[in-house]
Amino acid sequence: MFKAVFIILSFSCCIFTALAEEIEIMSDSLFVDLTAQTITYNSNVKVTSNQKKILADKLLLATQNSQLRSMHATGQPALYIADMLQAQALKIEFNQAENNLHLLESAKIINKQSSIQGKHLIIDLNENLLIATSSPTKNKIILDLEANK
């Protein structure tokens, strides 16, 4: 098992929203592409930082000038767990510039009182907002206000 620990000192907003926060990434294997500036973690991927976690089958980190540009997690499903929120989807994408998470394909967000599911859900980490998108003809969004009752 490979283990990589990164100290993030220069990000003002990151998926784990902290300055100088330690992020631990564990997986069964990893591949570093210096030319493309990417790191790919494969099999049993676990990202942890403070009270936040991502669990996935595969994680791709894209960097630019040694700073995180984007993160793509895939799984059956991939999970994002933070505070009182759990999100899952076949694909979870984080965009550093927008500071949001895109949950794609079989997306679902659950908290203690409710859940929402759809094909594409967005969590805005700056504003703590949830944006649900759907095609008017093919997809539906389901909101369950009594998820755990």
C-alpha positions in Angstrom: 0.0 0.0 0.0 1.3 3.4 -0.9 0.8 6.4 1.2 1.4 10.1 0.3 1.0 13.0 2.6 0.8 16.5 1.2 1.0 19.8 3.2 -1.2 22.4 1.5 0.2 25.8 2.5 -0.8 28.1 -0.3 -4.5 27.3 -1.0 -6.9 29.8 0.4 -9.8 27.5 -0.5 -9.5 23.8 -1.1 -11.9 20.9 -1.0 -11.0 20.7 2.7 -11.1 24.5 3.1 -8.1 25.2 5.3 -4.8 27.0 5.0 -1.8 24.8 5.8 -4.0 21.7 6.3 -2.5 18.2 6.1 -4.2 15.9 3.6 -3.4 12.2 3.7 -4.1 10.1 0.6 -3.8 6.3 0.8 -4.2 3.8 -2.1 -3.0 0.4 -3.3 -1.1 2.0 -6.2 -0.2 5.4 -7.6 1.1 6.8 -10.9 2.8 10.2 -11.2 3.0 11.9 -14.6 5.4 14.8 -14.3 4.7 16.0 -17.9 1.0 16.1 -17.5 1.3 17.3 -13.8 -1.1 14.6 -12.6 -1.1 12.0 -9.9 -3.4 9.0 -10.2 -4.3 6.8 -7.2 -5.9 3.4 -7.9 -7.8 0.9 -5.7 -9.0 1.5 -2.2 -8.4 5.2 -2.3 -8.9 7.1 1.0 -8.4 10.8 1.3 -8.6 12.2 4.9 -8.3 15.7 6.4 -9.7 16.8 9.7 -13.4 15.7 9.7 -13.6 15.2 5.9 -13.1 12.1 3.8 -13.3 10.9 0.2 -13.4 7.1 -0.5 -13.0 6.0 -4.1 -11.8 3.4 -6.5 -9.7 5.9 -8.4 -8.5 9.5 -7.8 -6.9 11.8 -10.3 -5.3 15.0 -9.0 -4.3 17.6 -11.6 -1.9 20.3 -10.6 -0.4 23.4 -12.1 2.8 25.0 -10.7 2.6 22.6 -7.7 -0.9 23.7 -6.8 -4.1 21.7 -7.0 -6.2 22.5 -10.1 -8.8 19.7 -9.9 -9.6 16.4 -8.4 -11.6 13.6 -10.0 -12.8 10.6 -7.9 -14.7 7.6 -9.3 -16.2 4.6 -7.6 -19.2 2.4 -7.2 -20.0 4.8 -5.7 -17.3 7.4 -4.7 -18.1 9.0 -1.3 -17.5 12.4 0.2 -18.1 12.6 3.9 -18.0 15.9 5.9 -19.5 17.0 9.2 -23.2 16.0 9.0 -23.3 15.4 5.3 -22.6 12.4 3.1 -22.5 12.6 -0.7 -22.1 9.8 -3.2 -21.9 9.5 -6.9 -20.2 7.4 -9.6 -18.0 10.5 -10.3 -17.1 13.3 -7.9 -15.2 16.2 -9.4 -13.7 19.1 -7.5 -12.7 22.3 -9.3 -10.3 24.5 -7.4 -11.1 27.8 -9.3 -14.9 27.4 -8.6 -14.4 25.7 -5.2 -17.3 23.3 -5.7 -18.0 19.6 -5.9 -19.8 18.1 -8.9 -21.6 14.8 -8.2 -22.3 13.1 -11.4 -24.2 9.9 -12.3 -26.4 8.4 -9.5 -25.7 11.4 -7.3 -27.1 11.5 -3.8 -26.6 13.8 -0.8 -27.8 12.7 2.7 -27.9 14.6 6.0 -29.8 13.8 9.2 -33.1 15.2 8.1 -33.2 14.9 4.3 -31.7 13.5 1.1 -31.6 14.6 -2.5 -30.8 12.6 -5.5 -30.4 13.2 -9.2 -28.0 12.9 -12.1 -26.0 16.0 -11.4 -25.7 17.7 -8.0 -23.3 20.6 -7.2 -22.1 21.5 -3.7 -20.8 25.1 -3.6 -18.2 25.1 -0.8 -17.9 28.9 -0.7 -21.6 29.5 -0.1 -22.6 26.1 1.4 -25.3 25.8 -1.3 -26.6 22.8 -3.1 -27.5 23.1 -6.8 -29.5 20.3 -8.4 -29.7 20.1 -12.2 -31.8 17.9 -14.4 -32.9 17.4 -18.0 -36.6 18.3 -18.3 -37.3 15.1 -20.3 -35.0 12.4 -19.0 -33.9 12.9 -15.4 -35.6 13.7 -12.2 -34.5 15.2 -8.9 -35.9 13.5 -5.7 -36.0 15.4 -2.4 -36.8 13.4 0.7 -37.2 15.7 3.7 -37.6 12.8 6.1 -34.6 10.7 5.0 -33.8 9.1 8.3 -37.2 8.9 10.0 
